[in-house]
Amino acid sequence: MAENSAAIAGDIAEKERFPRRTARRQQTRVRILEAALNEFRRVGYAEATMNAIAEAADIHVTTLFTHFKAKRELAETLANIELEQLSEMIEAAKGKIPVFEFFRGLVLATAKERQDKGDHKRGISRESLQEPELALNWMRYEEQEIKLLAGYIAVDFGLDIETDYVPFLAADVLISSGVLAWSRWRKARASYDLVAESEIALDLAERMARAILPLRPLQR
């Protein structure tokens, strides 16, 4: 704890003493993350290299390693950013947009983006078989997704997220539908439309989720 406090104090002191250096470092970090995202989309996580990411970010590879020690850290940082964005979107939508409507819009928008721009998560499952730490962090990411959506479902249907399994089971069913559609599309892109597949899977998942939820959500 003391070491962490000292490190944080050191970071704050550096930012106060060298604001321009700090701003440049933050800008470089953003460029690296954008380059990594595009490279993962272009060739998949498994095939992306730190050298290619550094080149795309227009920096030397040694500079890249001062920000991220491994490709795994880049993937984990991008996943954390996604979770933060999802959390913000959910907080903004709770009590205003029904959870099923919100989730459908999110999944279909994500499917279209993956289909148009490429899938930056392609290859992570394969790599996680060889990297236990990556597999563990990926599992935590999926658990956080379920927890965020379960919280939204609990608010909509008046359930207690601390004691009730139902919101988590419903969230798991919904998220799994998107994963299954993505997996099917990934294996046979030429013959499947990811948006259409996602919609089919969502229809089935919503019926299953509603079967275990109260008949009607709370009135807005």
N, C-alpha and C positions, 0 to 999 in steps of 0.2 A: 504494500500500500504506500509506504514511504517513497519507494522508488518511483511509482507511478506519479505521485504528487510532485516529486522533483522534476520528472520529465515534463509534466504539464506546465509547471512553473517555468521551466527552461524554454518551452515552446512559446509561451506568452511573452517572456522577456525578449526572445528573438524577434517576434512579430512587432513589438513596440520599438525595438532598436533599429530594425531593418525592414520597414514596411514595403519598400519597393522589391527587395529580394523575396519577401514572403509572397507578394502578389505575383511575381514572375514564376515562383515555384508552383503556386496554385494554378496558374494558367497552363504551365507545362503538364501538370497532373491531369487537367481536364483534357488537353490534347491527347495525352497517352490513353486515357479511358475511351475517348471517341475513336482513336485509331484501333484500339483493341476490339471494341464493339464491331467496327466495320470489318476488321480482319477475321474475327470469329464468324461473322455473317458470310464473308466471301469464301472461306475455305473450311470453316468448322473449327471448333476448339481444338480438336486433336491434331489438326494439321498446321495450325497457326504457330509461328515461332516468335520469340522475343526480338530477333533481328528484324523480321518483317514489320512487327509492330513499331519498333523504334524508327525504322525508315519511314513508315506511314505518318508517324508523329513528327518527323523531321528533327530528330534528336539522335545523339550517339547512343549506342546500346548501353554503354556504361552509365549514362544519365538515367536511362530507363530503370536500371537496376538500383539506383539510389532511391527511386520511388516505390518500386515493386520488386521484391526479391525473386519472385517466380510467377509463371503464367497463372498458376492457381490463385494467387493473390489478386490478379486482375479480374478473374472470373468471379471471385468471392465479392470483390468490391462492386462490380456491376450488379451482382445479385442483391447486395445490400441496398444499393440505390433503387433498384426495382421495388424492394420491400417498402422502403421509405415512401416512394411515390404511391404505391398501392395503399399504404396506411393513410396518407393524406387524402387520396381520392375517396376512400371509404368514410373517413371522418366528415368530409364535405358533403357526402351523399346520404349519410344516415338520417332517417326521419324525413327525407325529401323524395328519394327515389326508391321504389320497392327493390329489394335485394336481387330478385330474379331478373328484373329488368336491367339493373346495374351490371350484374355479372355477365349476362348475355352480351350486352354492348361491349364490355371489356374483352371478353373472349373472342368475339368476332373481329374487333379492331386489331387485336394481337395476331389473330390468324391471318388477316389481310396483310399486316406489316411483315410477317414472316414469309408469306408467299411472294410479296413484292420485293422485299429487300434482302431476304435470306434469314436463316435461323442461327443466331449467335450461340445457341445452346447445343447445336449439333456436335456430337462427339464427346460431350461431357460424361455421359453415362459409361461409355467405353473406357475413358481415361480414369474414371472413378474406381474401376475394378483394379487398377494398378496403384492408385493413390488413396490410401485409407482416409487421410485427412480431408481430401476433396470429397470423398463419399460421405463422410460425417457432416461436413458443412452443407453439402447439397441436401442431406436429409433434414437438417435444421431449417434450411430455407423452405422446404416443402411444408414442414410443420408450422412455420410462421405464417405461410400463406393460408393454411387451413384455419389457424387461430384467428387471423384477421377476418376471414369470411364468416367464421362461426360467430364472432362477436356481432357482425352485421345482422346475421340471421336471428340471433337471440334478441336483438333490439326490435327487429321487425315483428317477431312472433311472441314477444313477451316471455321469453325463456330465461332461465338462470344459467349463465355460462359456467358458473363455478360448480354447479351440482348436476347439470343435465347433459347427458351424452348426445342428445338429439341434434343440437346445432353443429356439433363437430362431425357427426355422421353425415348430416346433410351437406355440409361444406366439403367433406371428403369425396362424396359422390359427385358433386358438381365439378370440383377441380380435377378429379380423375377422368371425367368425360373429356375435358380439354386435352389432357395428357394422352389419352387413347387415340383421339382424332389426330393429334400431332404425330404420334408414333406410326399410325397407319399411313399417313401422308408421307412421312419421311422415308418409308420403305418403298413407296411406289408413287413418286411425285408426278410422273408423266400421266398417270391414269386417274389421279384424285385431285379434287379441288378442296383445299384445306378449309376454306370458309364454309363450303357446303357440308363437308364432313363434320365440322365443328357444330354446325347448326343441328344436324341429325343427332349427334351425341348429346348435345344440350337438351334437346326435346325429351329424350329418354331419361336423362339425369334429373331434369326438373320434375318429371312425373314421379320418379323414385323418391326424390327429396320431399316432395309435397305429401307423399304417402305416409311419412313418419312425422310430419309437422302438424301443428294444429290446423283445423280446417281453414281458418281465416287469419291473416295477419292483423295486428293492431290497427285501428283506424288512425289515419293521419289528420 
